[in-house]
Amino acid sequence: MERRNVTVDEVIEMVKRLPADKLAVAYDFIAFIQARADADADDWLNDSEETMAAEDALWDAVAAQHADKRAQVEAQIAAAPTLPMFDESGRWLVDDYTDADFEDAIRQARGRGV
């Protein structure tokens, strides 16, 4: 698509010709473009190597700080009972499950020592 210079007056005239039910859409789109322009939304793409390394170090420190909790949660997930999402013919089962189905699965898992 070829870019050309457009004046504010041309945009205003075009908006004036829009049907009333399209004005909110036009307004939302212009607000979106303006917000991106104001925030320099893609500025993070130009971060320096030092900035990225500092952010990585921060994320690594947070992950290390919560490593024990993560291990606990992963163990709980691994030990939790599961129910199939589909039956053998491919029918979706999840919407048909009740709380009783989940409680039964938990009781069965506890009976197996999980």
Beta strands, then each sheet from edge to edge (+ up, - down):
end
